[in-house]
């Protein structure tokens, strides 16, 4: 299902707990020009903007993404030869 985005509205990139009211699904959005994350709580109306690179990283690291990144197809494990049994002196007589 594709989320419809209203004209002029920044899409949700994740969800985080609101630090003001504690609502656990406050949407995290990305500003169009600066590409910085901000919190826009629908429950209490609080908006929290990141103005520095560090605060942007903190918001993004603590949010739950809207769409989990697709797992890369795991490359098949290379075939490994089974280890050969070492010959011992007793193998000469068998």
Secondary structure as UniProt FT lines:
FT   TURN            7..8
FT   STRAND          12..16
FT   TURN            19..21
FT   TURN            24..25
FT   STRAND          26..30
FT   TURN            32..34
FT   STRAND          37..40
FT   TURN            42..44
FT   STRAND          47..49
FT   HELIX           53..62
FT   STRAND          64..65
FT   HELIX           89..93
//
